[in-house]
Amino acid sequence: WSSNRLSETRFGRPQPFEEPINTVDDEVDPAESPDGDALVFARRIAGGRDTILWIAEGLLEPRPLFEDAGSPGELRIERDPAFSSDGVSLWFVRSVDRGDGEVLRSWRHRGAFTDPCPGFDDGAGRGLRAPVFDGGELWVLGGDDELPKLQRSTPYLVYPWWAAQRGLELLLIALLAGSLVLLGLLLLGARWRKLDIVTW
């Protein structure tokens, strides 16, 4: 369902999404990207066991967010998607074969999402759930179900990165390789000139 914001404190009457987002299957945990171009949600196929993340972009048909469906017979449950404030990364919780859920992270680049990786080092994301971004901080629930604890993680920039960086890096590598080739040709040309002078 969706509701338009009328003011800072008031929202309009909620309206259900139509097909192909809402279907006879179970659709839960919607998360809209900050730019409003994509909607990620969890879908459990009727009669199926898995609950996986799907994405709907613009007028395109919804599709599974990740191509990897896991091992045959593996029970996979993905819930609680949450976009980062800049919309570049998506955080969510995945549990396999009814084990403890783990917070994972995927990056959005050129309209596609990368294979997810652990959101925290050393398995610290296991047992956490319900990730939510507030500005630059990530909030999660941890602990047991009877007494969950709200935890906060503040990320910091380790290495500058932006969406077009890979293309720029390839261009710089190509320029470096071209410069090395030209330098090699100059050195060979100077050597050949000396050889010509000696033989003459």
C-alpha positions as CSV (number, residue, x, y, z in Angstrom):
1,W,0.0,0.0,0.0
2,S,1.1,3.6,-0.4
3,S,-0.1,6.9,1.0
4,N,0.7,10.5,-0.3
5,R,2.0,12.9,2.2
6,L,-0.3,15.9,2.6
7,S,1.7,17.9,5.2
8,E,4.5,17.3,7.7
9,T,2.0,15.5,10.0
10,R,-0.7,14.2,7.7
11,F,-0.9,11.5,5.1
12,G,-3.7,10.7,2.7
13,R,-5.8,7.6,2.5
14,P,-3.6,4.6,1.7
15,Q,-4.2,2.9,-1.6
16,P,-3.0,-0.7,-2.6
17,F,-0.5,-1.2,-5.4
18,E,-2.0,-2.8,-8.4
19,E,-0.6,-5.7,-10.4
20,P,2.1,-6.7,-11.1
21,I,3.4,-5.6,-7.7
22,N,0.4,-6.9,-5.7
23,T,-0.5,-10.5,-6.7
24,V,-2.0,-13.6,-5.1
25,D,1.3,-14.2,-3.5
26,D,2.4,-12.5,-0.2
27,E,4.2,-9.2,-0.7
28,V,5.7,-7.5,2.4
29,D,8.5,-5.2,3.6
30,P,8.4,-2.5,0.8
31,A,11.4,-0.2,0.6
32,E,11.5,2.7,-1.9
33,S,14.8,4.0,-3.2
34,P,15.6,7.7,-2.2
35,D,15.1,8.8,-5.8
36,G,11.7,7.1,-6.1
37,D,12.7,5.1,-9.2
38,A,12.7,1.7,-7.6
39,L,10.7,-0.3,-5.1
40,V,12.2,-3.4,-3.4
41,F,9.9,-5.8,-1.5
42,A,9.9,-9.4,-0.2
43,R,7.6,-11.9,-2.0
44,R,6.7,-15.4,-0.9
45,I,5.4,-17.4,-3.8
46,A,2.1,-19.2,-3.1
47,G,2.8,-22.8,-2.3
48,G,6.6,-22.1,-2.2
49,R,9.0,-22.1,0.7
50,D,11.3,-19.2,-0.1
51,T,10.8,-15.6,0.5
52,I,13.1,-13.5,-1.7
53,L,13.5,-9.9,-2.6
54,W,12.0,-8.5,-5.8
55,I,12.5,-5.1,-7.4
56,A,10.1,-3.0,-9.5
57,E,11.6,-0.2,-11.5
58,G,9.4,2.4,-13.2
59,L,6.9,0.6,-15.6
60,L,9.0,-2.6,-15.8
61,E,7.8,-5.9,-14.6
62,P,9.0,-6.8,-11.1
63,R,11.9,-9.3,-11.1
64,P,13.9,-11.1,-8.5
65,L,16.6,-8.8,-7.1
66,F,19.4,-11.4,-7.3
67,E,20.0,-14.0,-10.0
68,D,21.5,-16.5,-7.5
69,A,18.7,-18.7,-6.2
70,G,20.9,-20.6,-3.8
71,S,21.6,-24.3,-3.6
72,P,18.9,-26.9,-4.6
73,G,16.6,-27.6,-1.7
74,E,18.0,-24.6,0.3
75,L,15.4,-22.6,2.2
76,R,16.1,-18.9,1.8
77,I,14.2,-16.1,3.5
78,E,15.1,-12.4,2.7
79,R,13.4,-9.6,4.6
80,D,13.7,-6.0,5.8
81,P,15.2,-4.3,2.8
82,A,16.5,-0.7,3.5
83,F,18.3,1.7,1.2
84,S,21.1,3.9,2.3
85,S,20.5,7.6,2.3
86,D,22.3,8.0,-1.0
87,G,20.5,5.0,-2.6
88,V,23.8,3.4,-3.6
89,S,23.6,0.4,-1.2
90,L,20.8,-1.8,-0.1
91,W,20.8,-3.6,3.3
92,F,18.6,-6.5,4.2
93,V,18.4,-9.7,6.3
94,R,18.8,-13.2,5.0
95,S,18.5,-16.5,6.8
96,V,19.2,-19.9,5.2
97,D,17.6,-23.2,6.3
98,R,16.0,-21.5,9.3
99,G,19.3,-20.4,10.7
100,D,20.0,-17.0,12.3
101,G,19.5,-14.1,10.0
102,E,22.4,-12.1,8.9
103,V,22.5,-8.5,7.7
104,L,23.9,-8.3,4.2
105,R,24.7,-5.4,1.9
106,S,24.5,-5.0,-1.9
107,W,25.6,-2.1,-4.1
108,R,23.6,-0.6,-6.9
109,H,25.6,0.2,-10.0
110,R,24.4,0.9,-13.5
111,G,20.9,-0.2,-12.7
112,A,21.9,-3.6,-11.2
113,F,22.7,-4.9,-7.8
114,T,25.9,-6.7,-7.0
115,D,25.9,-10.1,-5.2
116,P,25.4,-9.4,-1.5
117,C,28.2,-9.6,1.1
118,P,28.1,-9.4,4.9
119,G,27.2,-6.0,6.1
120,F,29.5,-6.3,9.2
121,D,33.0,-7.9,9.7
122,D,33.7,-11.0,11.6
123,G,30.1,-12.2,11.5
124,A,28.9,-9.3,13.7
125,G,25.7,-9.1,11.5
126,R,24.4,-12.5,12.5
127,G,21.2,-12.4,14.7
128,L,20.5,-8.8,13.7
129,R,17.3,-7.7,11.9
130,A,15.2,-4.7,10.8
131,P,18.0,-2.4,9.4
132,V,16.9,1.2,9.0
133,F,18.9,4.2,7.8
134,D,18.7,7.5,9.5
135,G,20.9,10.0,7.7
136,G,24.4,8.4,7.7
137,E,23.7,6.0,10.6
138,L,22.4,2.4,10.4
139,W,20.1,1.2,13.2
140,V,19.4,-2.6,13.7
141,L,17.6,-4.7,16.3
142,G,19.7,-7.3,18.1
143,G,19.3,-9.7,21.0
144,D,16.5,-12.2,21.6
145,D,12.9,-11.8,20.5
146,E,11.6,-11.2,24.0
147,L,13.9,-8.3,24.7
148,P,15.4,-6.9,21.5
149,K,18.0,-4.2,21.8
150,L,18.3,-1.2,19.4
151,Q,21.9,-0.9,18.1
152,R,23.5,1.8,16.1
153,S,26.3,1.7,13.5
154,T,28.0,4.8,12.2
155,P,29.8,4.2,8.9
156,Y,32.9,6.1,7.8
157,L,34.6,6.6,4.5
158,V,37.5,4.2,4.0
159,Y,38.2,4.7,0.3
160,P,36.5,7.4,-1.9
161,W,34.2,5.9,-4.4
162,W,31.5,7.1,-6.8
163,A,29.4,5.5,-9.5
164,A,31.6,6.4,-12.5
165,Q,34.9,5.6,-10.8
166,R,35.4,2.2,-12.5
167,G,35.2,3.8,-15.9
168,L,37.7,6.5,-14.9
169,E,40.0,3.9,-13.4
170,L,40.0,1.9,-16.7
171,L,40.7,5.1,-18.7
172,L,43.7,5.9,-16.4
173,I,45.0,2.3,-16.8
174,A,44.7,2.6,-20.6
175,L,46.6,5.9,-20.6
176,L,49.4,4.4,-18.4
177,A,49.7,1.4,-20.7
178,G,49.8,3.7,-23.8
179,S,52.5,5.8,-22.1
180,L,54.6,2.8,-21.3
181,V,54.3,1.6,-24.9
182,L,55.4,5.0,-26.3
183,L,58.3,5.1,-23.8
184,G,59.4,1.7,-25.0
185,L,59.3,2.7,-28.6
186,L,61.3,5.8,-27.9
187,L,64.0,3.8,-26.1
188,L,64.1,1.3,-29.0
189,G,64.3,4.1,-31.5
190,A,67.3,5.7,-29.7
191,R,69.0,2.3,-29.6
192,W,68.5,1.7,-33.3
193,R,69.8,5.1,-34.2
194,K,73.1,4.4,-32.3
195,L,73.3,1.0,-34.0
196,D,72.8,2.7,-37.4
197,I,75.6,5.3,-36.7
198,V,78.0,2.5,-35.7
199,T,77.4,0.4,-38.7
200,W,77.6,3.4,-41.1
